[in-house]
Amino acid sequence: MSIVSELDRLQTAKADIATQITAKGVTVPGGTKMDEFAPLIADIETGVNFPSMPSAGDTPLFAALATKTVSSINWTNLFATFTIKNAGTYRFKYAVQNSSANLFTYAHLAKNGTEVTNSLVTISAGNTGVVVKIIDVACALNDIMNFQMRAVNSGSGYSHGLVVSILADDVQAGINDVMTIAII
């Protein structure tokens, strides 16, 4: 093969790769060089296809099973901020606990900055046991969901975890089809 035919072959292959990347939903800017394709390929979303209208269930999309401490009287976002990409009903599970007998600890879900009805957990002074809340929340496209806590009086409140789930047969790496998650 001549140098000219090899260059033509490489130009055709480059154009074919750019076409395929674009077909997967990632924009390839004009003039992109071959050595600049790798990050564009990495931007291609992969994974399972979730239902177009998720329903609440126990297949986890997100799980944080670490203890977070809150000692502020102000609502504090914990674990992650969720941006909903598929409207539907999501199940949220969270565990909350007081650290001392004189403390009041509060936790709830916030959707677009407003408390979700029936999501509030109030642990009064004298109760140091763990309270687990499970709530199904109907979400619209681009809703922003946060799990928030606050503690009143001296001491700290604890959250022992947050799990967000839907009903699905198989969950692998396709969470971006349903929501984006910003870890806090």
VMD Tcl script that draws the C-alpha trace (Angstrom):
set ca {
  {0.00 0.00 0.00}
  {1.12 3.50 -0.73}
  {1.38 6.23 1.88}
  {-1.54 8.04 0.23}
  {-3.82 4.99 0.37}
  {-2.87 4.40 4.03}
  {-3.72 8.03 4.89}
  {-7.06 7.70 3.06}
  {-7.81 4.48 4.96}
  {-7.02 6.18 8.30}
  {-9.18 9.21 7.40}
  {-12.09 6.91 6.56}
  {-11.64 4.96 9.81}
  {-11.52 8.23 11.79}
  {-14.74 9.45 10.16}
  {-16.45 6.10 10.85}
  {-15.41 6.21 14.52}
  {-16.69 9.79 14.87}
  {-20.00 8.74 13.31}
  {-20.39 5.87 15.77}
  {-19.52 8.05 18.79}
  {-22.10 10.61 17.65}
  {-24.69 7.85 17.18}
  {-24.18 6.93 20.87}
  {-25.17 10.45 21.92}
  {-21.76 12.10 22.38}
  {-20.91 15.15 20.27}
  {-17.64 14.95 18.35}
  {-16.38 18.50 17.71}
  {-15.15 19.22 14.20}
  {-11.40 18.84 13.85}
  {-11.12 16.25 16.64}
  {-7.91 14.29 16.25}
  {-7.66 10.51 16.66}
  {-5.78 10.81 19.94}
  {-8.68 12.93 21.32}
  {-11.35 10.22 20.80}
  {-10.67 8.25 24.02}
  {-12.36 10.75 26.40}
  {-15.32 11.00 24.02}
  {-15.70 7.21 24.03}
  {-15.54 7.25 27.84}
  {-18.54 9.65 27.82}
  {-20.76 7.06 26.12}
  {-23.35 5.90 28.65}
  {-23.59 2.14 29.03}
  {-25.40 -0.30 31.22}
  {-28.82 -1.80 31.53}
  {-31.98 -0.16 30.30}
  {-34.18 0.79 33.21}
  {-37.90 1.08 32.80}
  {-38.97 4.38 31.24}
  {-41.20 4.88 34.30}
  {-39.38 3.36 37.33}
  {-41.47 1.93 40.13}
  {-40.41 1.56 43.76}
  {-38.73 -1.67 44.71}
  {-35.63 -3.01 46.38}
  {-33.05 -3.09 43.60}
  {-30.46 -0.53 44.76}
  {-29.37 2.32 42.53}
  {-27.39 3.97 45.31}
  {-26.29 2.75 48.74}
  {-24.24 4.57 51.36}
  {-23.92 2.44 54.44}
  {-21.53 4.69 56.36}
  {-22.30 6.68 59.48}
  {-22.57 10.44 58.99}
  {-22.63 12.81 61.97}
  {-24.63 16.05 62.14}
  {-24.37 18.54 64.99}
  {-25.84 21.58 63.25}
  {-29.30 23.01 63.95}
  {-29.52 23.77 60.22}
  {-30.63 21.20 57.67}
  {-27.53 19.50 56.27}
  {-27.42 17.48 53.03}
  {-25.89 14.04 53.53}
  {-24.50 11.33 51.23}
  {-25.46 12.65 47.77}
  {-27.60 14.93 45.64}
  {-29.76 13.04 43.12}
  {-30.96 14.50 39.83}
  {-33.81 12.39 38.47}
  {-33.46 11.51 34.79}
  {-36.45 9.14 34.52}
  {-39.75 10.14 36.07}
  {-41.16 7.46 38.33}
  {-41.37 6.26 41.92}
  {-38.16 5.73 43.88}
  {-37.78 4.03 47.26}
  {-35.63 5.79 49.88}
  {-34.47 4.03 53.06}
  {-32.56 5.80 55.81}
  {-31.54 5.09 59.40}
  {-31.27 7.85 62.01}
  {-30.12 7.90 65.64}
  {-29.55 10.34 68.53}
  {-26.17 10.41 70.25}
  {-27.42 11.53 73.66}
  {-30.50 11.61 75.83}
  {-31.00 15.39 75.64}
  {-30.77 15.70 71.86}
  {-33.52 16.02 69.27}
  {-32.56 14.69 65.82}
  {-34.56 15.32 62.65}
  {-34.18 13.82 59.19}
  {-36.18 14.09 55.99}
  {-36.05 13.98 52.22}
  {-36.14 17.21 50.26}
  {-37.40 17.38 46.70}
  {-36.40 20.57 44.89}
  {-35.63 22.13 48.28}
  {-38.97 21.30 49.92}
  {-39.59 18.59 52.52}
  {-41.25 15.51 51.06}
  {-44.58 14.78 52.78}
  {-44.34 11.93 55.32}
  {-40.54 11.73 55.07}
  {-39.78 13.43 58.40}
  {-38.20 11.39 61.19}
  {-38.18 13.03 64.62}
  {-36.19 11.41 67.40}
  {-36.99 13.04 70.72}
  {-34.77 13.48 73.73}
  {-34.35 10.28 75.70}
  {-34.55 8.03 72.63}
  {-31.16 6.80 71.46}
  {-32.40 3.84 69.39}
  {-32.07 3.64 65.62}
  {-35.13 4.65 63.59}
  {-35.42 3.33 60.03}
  {-37.65 5.12 57.53}
  {-38.78 3.67 54.20}
  {-40.67 5.94 51.82}
  {-41.63 5.75 48.16}
  {-41.42 9.11 46.39}
  {-42.92 10.02 43.01}
  {-40.33 12.02 41.08}
  {-40.53 14.02 37.87}
  {-37.82 14.57 35.29}
  {-34.99 16.74 36.70}
  {-36.28 16.72 40.28}
  {-33.43 17.25 42.76}
  {-33.54 14.92 45.78}
  {-31.55 15.32 49.00}
  {-31.47 13.47 52.31}
  {-31.15 16.06 55.10}
  {-30.60 15.99 58.86}
  {-30.28 18.42 61.75}
  {-29.69 18.13 65.50}
  {-31.04 20.41 68.23}
  {-29.44 20.78 71.72}
  {-25.90 19.70 72.46}
  {-24.64 16.55 70.82}
  {-24.83 14.93 67.42}
  {-27.34 13.00 65.38}
  {-26.26 10.10 63.24}
  {-27.41 8.65 59.97}
  {-26.27 5.09 59.44}
  {-27.03 4.99 55.75}
  {-29.17 5.80 52.76}
  {-30.38 3.42 50.06}
  {-32.22 4.53 46.92}
  {-33.83 1.78 44.87}
  {-36.33 0.88 42.16}
  {-37.97 -2.30 40.96}
  {-35.64 -3.78 38.33}
  {-34.52 -7.25 37.31}
  {-30.86 -6.41 36.76}
  {-28.82 -3.41 37.86}
  {-25.25 -2.99 36.70}
  {-23.71 0.29 35.60}
  {-26.74 1.97 34.05}
  {-27.60 4.29 36.91}
  {-27.00 7.31 34.66}
  {-30.07 6.26 32.68}
  {-32.20 7.05 35.72}
  {-30.43 9.70 37.79}
  {-27.12 11.42 38.25}
  {-25.57 11.35 41.68}
  {-23.28 13.97 43.19}
  {-21.59 12.51 46.26}
  {-21.42 14.85 49.25}
}
mol new
graphics top color blue
foreach p $ca { graphics top sphere $p radius 0.5 }
foreach p [lrange $ca 0 end-1] q [lrange $ca 1 end] { graphics top cylinder $p $q radius 0.2 }
display resetview
